[in-house]
Amino acid sequence: MNPVQKALWFVESHFAQEITLEDLASHAGVSRYHVTRAFSDATGQPLMRYVRGRRLTEAARALANGAPDILAVALEAGYGSHEAFTRAFREQFGVTPESVRARASVQSLQLVEPIRMDQSLLTDLAPPRIVDGSPLHLVGLSERYTCESSAGVPAQWQRFLPYFGHIPKQLGNVAYGVKYNFDEAGNFEYLCGVEVPDFSDVPDNFSRLRVPAQRYAVFAHKRHISEIRRTWATIWARGLGDAGLEAVEGPELERYGEDFDAMRGIGTVDIWIPIRS
């Protein structure tokens, strides 16, 4: 099993005890950062939010089936008090535990069901190149995303592309997509931009990002750009582990080469993952 499958198995097998991110990372055999990134890329949702949603879903079913003691259900779901459980339950479903027990149904609730992993990881992902990357000064448009809202990245590229080639001091005809500032809830910032020698003459509406010198594992994405998420998922699920590499936290780069055709979505795209030296 890959790290995401291991994490899913652990969640589904340990509802009756406290589950921490450290527990999930340890069982998956990777770092907290790795399992968080792998899960969000593979499923489109944050790992710990999934844990909470699954626990509360099973609690809702218990209440709908007539559980007589709400505090007992709360404790089984990992909450130390009736109040904390009720607050989390209402945030998840928009109703109270008492109302679900009274109507004896979960029909109107948006339940979080077990994820059935798509096994269609890439079979042709080549081993990575190891590159010692120099510092980069990148400028462009930046937005913050959740796992659920990250489908908006292509629209962000549409907003940026009219600037491409017209940015003061732009170096070459290479574009960068950068994921950075991750948190454990799965939120991140994404910058689409270009490299410049320094941050002078940067348009006021542009963000600036300095990427430090770093060793990278560089994977080639050889398919249509619409399949790049599948490549990301394969990297986290198998590519790094097969190469015996450990990812470290830091900006992750998509480098769109000079031959990349933004209109047709084809051409050279390399994915740069920071790794431990």
C-alpha positions as CSV (number, residue, x, y, z in Angstrom):
1,M,0.0,0.0,0.0
2,N,1.1,3.6,-0.6
3,P,1.1,6.2,2.2
4,V,-2.4,7.4,1.4
5,Q,-3.9,3.9,1.4
6,K,-2.1,3.2,4.7
7,A,-3.5,6.4,6.3
8,L,-7.0,5.5,5.1
9,W,-6.7,2.1,6.6
10,F,-5.5,3.5,9.9
11,V,-8.4,6.0,10.1
12,E,-11.0,3.3,9.3
13,S,-9.5,0.9,11.8
14,H,-9.1,3.2,14.8
15,F,-12.3,5.2,15.3
16,A,-12.4,4.2,18.9
17,Q,-9.2,6.0,19.9
18,E,-7.6,9.4,19.5
19,I,-6.0,9.8,16.0
20,T,-3.2,12.4,15.6
21,L,-1.4,13.5,12.5
22,E,1.8,12.0,14.1
23,D,0.0,8.6,14.4
24,L,-1.0,8.7,10.7
25,A,2.5,9.7,9.5
26,S,4.1,7.0,11.6
27,H,1.8,4.3,10.3
28,A,2.3,5.5,6.7
29,G,6.0,5.4,7.1
30,V,6.6,9.0,6.0
31,S,6.8,12.5,7.6
32,R,3.8,14.5,8.7
33,Y,4.4,16.9,5.8
34,H,4.6,14.0,3.3
35,V,1.4,12.3,4.4
36,T,-0.5,15.6,4.5
37,R,0.6,16.6,1.0
38,A,0.1,13.1,-0.3
39,F,-3.5,12.8,1.0
40,S,-4.6,16.2,-0.2
41,D,-3.2,15.6,-3.7
42,A,-4.8,12.2,-3.9
43,T,-8.2,13.0,-2.5
44,G,-8.7,16.7,-2.8
45,Q,-9.4,17.2,0.9
46,P,-7.3,17.7,4.1
47,L,-6.3,14.6,6.0
48,M,-7.3,15.7,9.5
49,R,-10.6,17.2,8.3
50,Y,-11.4,13.8,6.8
51,V,-10.6,12.1,10.1
52,R,-13.0,14.5,11.9
53,G,-15.7,14.1,9.2
54,R,-15.5,10.3,9.4
55,R,-15.8,10.2,13.2
56,L,-18.7,12.6,13.2
57,T,-20.4,10.7,10.5
58,E,-20.3,7.5,12.5
59,A,-21.4,9.4,15.6
60,A,-24.4,10.7,13.6
61,R,-25.4,7.2,12.5
62,A,-25.2,6.0,16.1
63,L,-27.5,8.8,17.2
64,A,-29.9,8.2,14.4
65,N,-30.0,4.5,15.5
66,G,-31.1,5.6,19.0
67,A,-28.0,5.8,21.1
68,P,-29.4,6.8,24.5
69,D,-26.3,8.7,25.8
70,I,-25.0,11.6,23.7
71,L,-21.9,12.0,26.0
72,A,-21.0,8.3,25.4
73,V,-21.2,8.9,21.7
74,A,-19.1,12.0,22.1
75,L,-16.4,10.2,24.0
76,E,-16.3,7.4,21.4
77,A,-15.8,10.1,18.7
78,G,-12.8,11.5,20.5
79,Y,-14.5,14.5,22.2
80,G,-14.0,15.2,25.9
81,S,-17.3,16.9,26.6
82,H,-20.9,17.2,25.4
83,E,-20.2,20.8,24.6
84,A,-17.2,20.2,22.4
85,F,-18.9,17.4,20.6
86,T,-22.1,19.5,20.0
87,R,-20.0,22.4,18.6
88,A,-18.0,20.2,16.2
89,F,-21.2,18.3,15.2
90,R,-23.0,21.6,14.4
91,E,-20.0,22.9,12.4
92,Q,-19.9,19.6,10.4
93,F,-23.6,19.1,9.7
94,G,-25.4,22.4,10.6
95,V,-27.7,20.6,13.2
96,T,-27.3,19.4,16.8
97,P,-26.8,15.8,17.9
98,E,-30.1,16.0,19.8
99,S,-32.0,16.8,16.6
100,V,-30.5,13.9,14.7
101,R,-31.4,11.5,17.5
102,A,-34.9,12.9,17.7
103,R,-35.7,12.4,14.0
104,A,-33.8,9.1,13.9
105,S,-32.4,9.8,10.4
106,V,-29.2,11.0,8.7
107,Q,-30.9,11.4,5.4
108,S,-30.4,15.2,5.1
109,L,-26.8,15.2,6.4
110,Q,-23.8,15.5,4.2
111,L,-22.0,12.5,5.5
112,V,-18.3,11.8,5.0
113,E,-18.1,8.2,3.7
114,P,-14.9,6.1,3.4
115,I,-12.8,7.1,0.5
116,R,-12.3,4.4,-2.1
117,M,-8.9,5.1,-3.5
118,D,-8.5,5.5,-7.3
119,Q,-5.8,3.0,-8.1
120,S,-5.0,4.6,-11.5
121,L,-1.6,6.0,-10.6
122,L,0.7,6.5,-13.5
123,T,2.7,3.4,-14.5
124,D,5.2,5.3,-16.6
125,L,6.6,7.9,-14.2
126,A,10.3,7.9,-14.7
127,P,12.7,8.1,-11.8
128,P,13.6,11.7,-10.9
129,R,16.7,13.7,-11.6
130,I,18.4,15.2,-8.6
131,V,19.1,18.9,-9.1
132,D,20.8,21.4,-6.8
133,G,18.7,24.4,-7.5
134,S,19.9,28.0,-7.2
135,P,17.9,30.7,-5.5
136,L,15.0,32.1,-7.5
137,H,13.3,35.5,-7.5
138,L,9.8,34.9,-8.8
139,V,7.0,37.4,-9.5
140,G,3.5,36.9,-10.6
141,L,-0.1,36.4,-9.3
142,S,-0.6,34.5,-6.0
143,E,-3.8,33.1,-4.5
144,R,-4.5,31.1,-1.4
145,Y,-6.4,27.9,-1.8
146,T,-8.0,25.1,0.2
147,C,-8.0,21.5,-1.1
148,E,-11.6,22.0,-2.3
149,S,-11.0,25.4,-4.0
150,S,-7.8,24.4,-5.8
151,A,-9.7,23.7,-9.0
152,G,-9.5,27.5,-9.5
153,V,-5.8,27.3,-10.4
154,P,-6.4,27.1,-14.2
155,A,-8.4,30.3,-14.0
156,Q,-5.5,32.0,-12.2
157,W,-3.3,31.0,-15.0
158,Q,-5.7,32.6,-17.5
159,R,-5.5,35.8,-15.5
160,F,-1.7,35.7,-15.5
161,L,-0.9,34.7,-19.1
162,P,-1.6,38.1,-20.7
163,Y,1.4,39.4,-18.6
164,F,3.7,36.7,-19.7
165,G,6.5,38.1,-21.8
166,H,5.8,41.7,-20.8
167,I,7.1,41.7,-17.2
168,P,10.1,44.0,-16.6
169,K,13.4,42.0,-16.5
170,Q,11.7,38.6,-17.1
171,L,14.3,35.9,-17.6
172,G,13.6,33.7,-20.5
173,N,10.3,32.3,-21.7
174,V,9.9,29.9,-18.8
175,A,6.9,30.1,-16.4
176,Y,6.6,28.7,-12.9
177,G,3.7,27.5,-10.8
178,V,4.6,27.3,-7.1
179,K,2.9,25.7,-4.2
180,Y,4.0,27.2,-0.9
181,N,3.0,28.1,2.6
182,F,1.2,24.9,3.3
183,D,-0.6,24.3,6.6
184,E,-1.8,21.0,8.2
185,A,-5.4,21.8,7.1
186,G,-4.3,21.4,3.5
187,N,-4.4,25.1,2.6
188,F,-1.6,26.6,0.4
189,E,-0.6,29.5,-1.7
190,Y,-0.1,29.1,-5.4
191,L,1.9,31.6,-7.5
192,C,2.0,31.6,-11.3
193,G,4.8,33.7,-12.5
194,V,8.3,34.1,-14.0
195,E,11.9,34.5,-12.8
196,V,13.5,37.9,-12.5
197,P,17.0,38.9,-11.4
198,D,15.7,41.0,-8.5
199,F,12.5,42.6,-7.2
200,S,13.1,46.1,-8.6
201,D,10.5,47.3,-11.1
202,V,7.9,44.7,-10.1
203,P,4.3,45.8,-11.0
204,D,2.4,46.8,-7.9
205,N,-0.3,44.1,-8.4
206,F,2.3,41.3,-8.5
207,S,3.4,39.1,-5.6
208,R,7.1,38.4,-4.9
209,L,8.5,35.1,-3.8
210,R,12.1,34.3,-3.1
211,V,12.9,30.5,-3.3
212,P,16.1,29.6,-1.5
213,A,18.8,27.3,-2.8
214,Q,17.6,23.8,-2.4
215,R,18.1,20.2,-3.6
216,Y,15.2,18.9,-5.6
217,A,13.9,15.6,-7.0
218,V,12.7,16.6,-10.5
219,F,10.0,14.5,-12.1
220,A,8.9,14.9,-15.7
221,H,5.2,15.4,-16.5
222,K,4.8,14.0,-20.0
223,R,1.0,14.1,-20.5
224,H,-1.6,16.7,-21.2
225,I,-1.6,19.5,-18.5
226,S,-5.1,18.4,-17.5
227,E,-3.5,15.2,-16.0
228,I,-0.9,17.0,-13.9
229,R,-2.7,16.3,-10.6
230,R,-2.4,12.6,-11.4
231,T,1.3,13.0,-11.8
232,W,1.5,14.9,-8.4
233,A,-0.5,12.1,-6.8
234,T,1.9,9.4,-8.2
235,I,4.9,11.3,-7.0
236,W,3.7,11.4,-3.4
237,A,2.2,7.9,-3.4
238,R,5.1,6.1,-5.1
239,G,7.7,8.2,-6.9
240,L,9.6,9.6,-3.9
241,G,9.5,6.3,-2.0
242,D,10.7,4.2,-5.0
243,A,13.6,6.6,-5.4
244,G,14.5,6.4,-1.6
245,L,14.1,10.1,-1.2
246,E,12.6,12.1,1.7
247,A,10.7,15.3,0.9
248,V,11.1,18.4,3.1
249,E,8.8,21.3,3.5
250,G,9.4,24.2,1.1
251,P,8.1,25.7,-2.2
252,E,7.2,23.0,-4.8
253,L,7.7,24.1,-8.4
254,E,6.0,23.4,-11.7
255,R,8.4,24.6,-14.4
256,Y,6.8,25.1,-17.8
257,G,9.5,25.0,-20.4
258,E,9.9,27.2,-23.4
259,D,8.2,24.6,-25.6
260,F,5.1,24.5,-23.5
261,D,2.0,25.4,-25.5
262,A,-0.5,27.0,-23.1
263,M,-3.2,27.0,-25.7
264,R,-3.0,23.2,-26.3
265,G,-1.8,22.3,-22.9
266,I,1.2,20.2,-24.0
267,G,4.9,20.6,-23.8
268,T,7.7,20.2,-21.2
269,V,6.6,20.5,-17.5
270,D,8.9,19.5,-14.7
271,I,7.8,19.1,-11.1
272,W,10.5,20.0,-8.5
273,I,10.1,18.6,-5.0
274,P,12.4,19.8,-2.2
275,I,14.3,16.8,-0.7
276,R,16.7,16.2,2.1
277,S,20.3,16.6,1.1
